[in-house]
Amino acid sequence: MQPVEVLLIEDNAGDTLLIGQILAECQLPVRLHIARDGEQALQMLADVNMKPSLIVLDLNIPKISGNALLKRYPRRDVPVVVFSSSWNEREIEEALTLGACQYVQKPTDIQAFTDAVCGMILKWAGLPKGNVNRVST
C-alpha cells in the first residue's frame, strides 16, 4: 500500500515529534511533510510535486496564521483539518468558513491526542480527491 502524503503545518516541535510518532503507529502508512510556519507551507504547496492527501493545520503558526493561510490557499480538493489548542469560537468558525473540513481541539491527554491524530488520518486521508465534506468538532 502506498503511503498517504500528509502535510503537517505546526510550529511546536514537541507536537510535531509526537504526531510523527503517532503516525508511525497508525493503520495507514503515512509520509509526513512538515512546515514550521505559514510561509514555508505556502512554498511547499506551490511545488507541483507536493500532492498531499491531507493537510493538518495549526491556527497559531508564525509568519502567516492558519486562517490567513486558508485564505491564500483556496484549493478545496485537499481536505484541511485544523488541529489547534484554540478555544476561540470566532477563529474556529472562520477556519470552517474558509474551507477547513474539520476542527479538532488538541487534547492534553496522550491517548486522546493519539486517537485524534489517527482519527484524522483514517477519516480524511483515504478520501478520493474532490470528495471533501465539512464536519466540525
N, C-alpha and C positions, 0 to 999 in steps of 0.2 A: 504494500500500500504506500502510495506517495504521501510524504508528509504535507500537512496543510501549512500554508505560509501565514504567519501571524505577525503583524506589526504592532509592537507594544510601544506606546508613547508615554514614557514615565521618567521623571527626573529623580525619584527616590531610589538610591542604589539598593537599599535593603529590600524594598518591594520588588524591584527588578530581579534581584537574586532569588527571592522567594518564589516569584511567578515562574522563573526559569526552572527551578527545582520541581515545582508542582507539575508543570507541563511535561517534564520528563517522565512523570508517572501516569499521565492521562491515558485514556483508552485510545485516542487518536494520536498518531505520530505528528509532531509539530516541529516546524523550523521557525524559530523565533528571531525576529529582527527587532532591534531596539533603537529608538530615537529618544534622546535625552531632553529635547526641547521642541517647541513648535516649528522653528526654522528648519532644524535637521529633519523633522518629519516631512515637511513640505518638499524638501530637496529629495528625500528618499522616494516619496510618492510621485515625483516628477520623472523619475527614472523609469523608462519603458520596460526594464527587466524586473521591476518591483511589482509583483502581482499578488498582493495579499488576499487571502480568503476572508480575513477578519482584521479589523483594526481595534485595538483595545486602547482607550484614550483616558488619561487622567486630565481633569479640568485645570488643575493648578500646576501648570508647567511654565518654565521660563521662556522668555523672548516673545512667543506668541501663545496666548492662552488656549485652552482646549476649545472654548466656544468660538474664539477668533479663527482657530484652525478649521473648525467646521464650516464657518462662513467662507473661507478661502478654498476649501476642498469640497465642492458641491456634488461630487460623484455619488450616485446612490446605488451603484452596482456592487459595492463592497460594504457589508454591514460594519457599523461603528458602534461598539459598546463602550459607554462611558463607565469607567471603574474608578471611582473617586471617593474621598472621605468627606466631600462637601455635603452639608445638610441644607444648603441654601436652595429653597424651593424655586426661586426665580432662575438661578443658574441651571438647575435640573430641567425645568420647563423649557428654557431657552435651548439647551442641548438637544432635547427631543424635537423641538420645533425646527431646529437647524438640520435635522436628519439623523441624529443618533437613533438606533433602533431599540436601545435598551439602556437604562441607567441602573448600575449595580453599586450599592453602597459598600465600600471596603470594610469588611468585618475586622474586628480586632482579634477574634478567636482564630487560632491556626486552622482548625478543622473547617470552620465556616469559610475561611479565606480559600482553602483548598477546594471546597465544594463549589464556591462561587467561580473560581478560575476555570476549573474543569467543566462546570456547567455552561459557561460562556462558549467555550471551545466546542463542546458537543452540540450545543443548540445552534450556533451561528456559523461555524467554520465549515461545516459539511454541506451547507446550502448551495444549490446551483446559483451562479451569478444572476442577479436581477430578481431573485426571489426573497426579498427582504421585507419583512413585516415589522412594524414597530410594536414594542412591548415596553411598558415601564414598570420598574420595581427597583 
